[in-house]
Amino acid sequence: MKTPLRIAILECDTPLPDVKKKYGGYGPIFKTLLEKGADALQRPDISSKTGLETTYFDVVTKQEYPNVDDIDAVLLTGSSYAKKQEHNSFDNDEWILKLVTFTEQLLKQNRVRVIGVCYGHQIVGRALQAPVGRSDKGWETSVALVKLTEKGQDLFGKDIMSIHQMHQDVVYQYPPHVEHLGHSPRCDVQGMYKKNSLITVQGHPEFNEEIMRELLEARHSQGIFGDDVYKDGMKRVANHHDGVMVASAFLKFLLED
């Protein structure tokens, strides 16, 4: 795929108020991450200054979507962290069904590529008919380690990936015809890949320590997290994470022939 890369970011939620005030919505947060990933590639055709065009679409409230003729890729964001009300990837709300249908349509064509992050990863799994639901292993939070498969190592350039997590829903098993990218003790399906079609991760490359602290504190104060889950997450919140590396891998996936 040639630059400029035209990436439509499908915003599946709104950040917490303090996070939104400082960083903007998830569209701007991912734009910043992709720009950092582009700079890390050190290529003449793509950087934070050139070769990237991002647009944002509210698929929850406005249920707005891009014209696929005007884009090269979509990125489905995470969801449901700013509210006590859950947005479950396996629910049948109107906006969720519309998102699943749109994703299904994208995965049946061969030009526009799909990137899924956390909730977006689960939506891609659902669109591919994989079972999605609540994990019996509980919440996976804060910076966690993901053991990568051979393909995951090839894409991300290391054996073990450190990435922020915030989920209790999972893709239970890999759908047919995708390559497995990794697993963790709490989640067997940590990423999916199909050349020139899709790449997903269950974790949150776009989060940083500050955003994760806000989320942990909010969910603890709401009673969603007990003291044990909260304290465990806070112990790891400042650990190194590979968010920029993941963003670079997303862009390499888009750039590959």
Disulfide bonds with the S-S distance in Angstrom:
none
